[in-house]
Amino acid sequence: RLKEAERTEEEAARRAADATQARRAREERARALAALRRDLEVRAAALEERRGLLAARAGELSERLVARDEARAHALERHEAHEREDAELARLAGDLDAHRRALVSVLGRLTAERDRRAAGLAARRARHRTLRDATEECRRGLDAARSRLQALEIDQTAARVRREAAIEALWRDLQATPQHALAAEAPASPDGLGARERLAVLEEQLRALGPVNPLARQELAEIQERSAFVEAQLEDVRSARRELAQVIRAVDDQIVEAFAAAYADVERHFAALVSLLFPGGSGRLQLTAEDDLLETGIEIEARPAGRNVRRLSLLSGGERSMVALAFLFAVFRSRPSPFYLLDEVEAALDEVNLRRFLGLLEEFRDEAQLIVVSHQKRTMEVADALYGVTMQPGGASKVVCERLRRAAEV
């Protein structure tokens, strides 16, 4: 019986080695398909988990000599299942290649259509630029004509105002009309100049003198007073800005200190909880910018036992959920609260990971009150009390409460 068990163990080891070689081949094929096999990565991870269970069960064969026949039949069934899954993976790979070729063909047609439309769009854009330039030229000519018309209107208005002012001054000073003034004989100019020349000289002297503002002193005093007021307000703003900068620096220092302390606590607890949820595994938190804690990010690394994987995207859905739970409970343990509310956090976990998660809940049971929204039967079995909503036929909904531990004690 011992020799037969040894042969059985050798056969199991050989089959485990064959399974390991098949796993490596599948991993190489999965790396070659890259983005097109994202949907298959979850299944590959699940298959890897099942192979881990198979290896663990193969190790237990040495301690179960009496049940070797049943274990051997079970291992054969597992091997056949793996072969069927390999065939399914090969079929899916062929389908993916066919879809990829179809996508390449469609992409070529779309590229040609895009180039044709781009050429048409470029021609339309060139025509649009030509029309826009012509429109802009016409607009500039129209603006110039409008400017000349406005200048003529302004000159006409100014001439009319000067004429009316001259008539009013003539009547005010000499009580004469323009007709009388034109008919009157012009007095002799002391400089020997005519009336028009004398008028031009006087106008030139007025223009050289420039406009005279009689309220300039009062306006200067008002402007100085306003300037003093604005300067005082500006100094208040500068002072407030300096005080605000000091407050910001103090707040930044407090934020950095609080963040550093919280990060150190969470990092320590995260490493411990990852080791608890992944026996033999490891995990850590790492800052992206250690010199600038105000702008830094946090990278999460997790490595299950026996796997050289650090990126979370390469983990299965259940493993990513476990890493997220480890980080969440590390935060809980670093900054404790009287109670925690968890909503469907174990939905993606398989049987093994669910058992580890429930062990984590048992560990936190004495630290705080846990409220878990769940549809998992195993999660409900470890609860102290169950709360649900039910509705009888023809009745109204009502809340039902059942305290499990008290019932067990009775």
Secondary structure, 3 states (H helix, E strand, C coil): CHHHHHHHHHHHHHHHHHHHHHHHHHHHHHHHHHHHHHHHHHHHHHHHHHHHHHHHHHHHHHHCCCCHHHHHHHHHHHHHHHHHHHHHHHHHHHHHHHHHHHHHHHHHHHHHHHHHHHHHHHHHHHHHHHHHHHHHHHHHHHHHHHHHHHHHHHHHHHHHHHHHHHHHHHHHHHCCCHHHHHHCCCCCCCCCCCHHHHHHHHHHHHHHHCCCCCCHHHHHHHHHHHHHHHHHHHHHHHHHHHHHHHHHHHHHHHHHHHHHHHHHHHHHHHHHHHHHHCCCCEEEEEECCCCCCCCCCEEEEEECCCCCCCCHHHCCHHHHHHHHHHHHHHHHHHCCCCEEEEECCCCCCCHHHHHHHHHHHHHHCCCCEEEEECCCHHHHHCCCEEEEEEECCCCCEEEEEEEHHHHHHC
